[in-house]
Each structure stands twice: as C-alpha cells, then as structure tokens.
Amino acid sequence: MDDDIKIFNAKPKNDTLDSIALIEEMNTQRMNGNTEKAKQLGKYLAERFLDSAELKRSLEEEIGTLDYPPKVILQIKILVFFTAEYCINRLLPNTLLKSTATNTIYDRVMKNAGEFYKEFSDGVEYSFYYLAVKKDDILKAVGKTFAMICRKEDDEVYKKLGSDIFRVVSKEVQSIIEGYNFINE
C-alpha cells in the first residue's frame, strides 16, 4: 500500500540563480553601452514630446492642423507618450533596456511636467490603448480608442486623427530607436 503513495517534494525556487542572471545581464548591457543608450533614448523622447509647441508643429507637418480644445490636445499628448512606450517595448532588445528607457521617460515627465504627469499617470487611457494594440488592425483600433477617450466615438475625424498620430509617432520613434544602434546580446 505504501508503494501507491507518492509524496510531492516541492523544490524551492532558486532566487540566487535568478539574481545572478540579472546581475550578469545588467553588467552586459552596461558594458556594451546599451544601458546608457536606453537612458539617453528615454531622456530624448521625454524632452522631445514634452515640448508642446514643437510636438504640435511636427505633428501638423504630417497630419494637418491640430486646432482642438485643450482637453483633446492633452489626449493627443497622452497618445504620443503611449505610442513611444509601445515602440520601446516592441523594439528594444530586452526587458532591462525597455524598463530603463520607460522609467527614464516617466522620471523626466514627473520632474519637468508634474501636472501632465499627474494627468496621464492617473488616467485609464493607457489601459484602453493596450487593449487596442492587441487587435488585428492596430491603427483602426487605436483610432477608435482615441475617439472614444475624447468622447467622439462616432466621429470619423477623431478616429482618423488617433490613427494618424499613432502611425506618425510610431514611425518617428522607430527611426529614433534605430539611430541608437542597440546591441542585441
């Protein structure tokens, strides 16, 4: 009868090995220059997109006049930062670098634009956008989400605006990231 009884011996998770691997990865990324590049990328994107006048000017060159109320301009800015973070998470070589770049963005925004930081860190917009980028037609889904957040669900102009912003900013951020020449190790 004892032969039928099996005792489950759970093996303790070896956190030491995980910690060593993380330290090795951090050292590798620091030594090959990727960590500094990720910090510089985050700093550049934050400064680039916090400059409201420059952001508006460059977006208008690509998608036309942005003559909208302040609440919509705020939503445009939130979409721009979401798009930058989305591109970072899609294009950087590993989680450590993605976190470094994203945290640098948030630190810069918190330091240099506290009111904006409160608005976009307390909002639910990111949750809706993360759901949108899981759809098959990301551009269309982001456009619909932008229109919904702006309370213009049925307005094709707002849907197109959201799609256009996502498309233009994605292209720009991808180009910026490629310029940093991250090493894939």
Steps between C-alpha positions, in 0.01 A plus 500: 500500500784744574625446147190679367556812706711763335630788700540827318821673591485857375839628407563848629541758229858603468482878515877516522537376142241754378683779682834395354353488149350848547831639624681343205245646258532843661878482471482389137264782406706756690827379343368502143355849545135401467403619849629850433333498158166401660531786751587747224209372289255549786636846572485602133144374450374667816654833407390468139138430584472732801576799279135563411566765237760287318284188531200681354708648218652166400167317520332769290765454230390137471127498574368854463380772732442403862251768594330317787392589855759458780340173619551347156857633480564329835367174354723544196800537729399192700467301177844621391659379825311171483624451144859567606472245780335249266789537254758465775337177616479369147846598376757496779697175534408401857286573803777671693553760226127545448457573871798734507374709207140508623598588858722780371204641307277492807770651721550787253129562462449497877791739551430739212123482455345404831145601410509304177653204686206499744253509213646215305621281785158511670303442182362181353591593143802269493283202592271569207793549263664176616178318415495673161852391401400138555249522214574383146466847349697704752467834317124473478469382861720781635301754296171372641647503851624856462156612379333320792734662755426839346126418528466511122436127441312550175717776359708377207726807524603402853547136404725604213687745722576228756614258229712765332670604824580139586635434149713816481641474852571126461697570184695781668576305819607194301741718302634656821551158662679367192735800522622385841637173357417278797713188518299176510685287755 
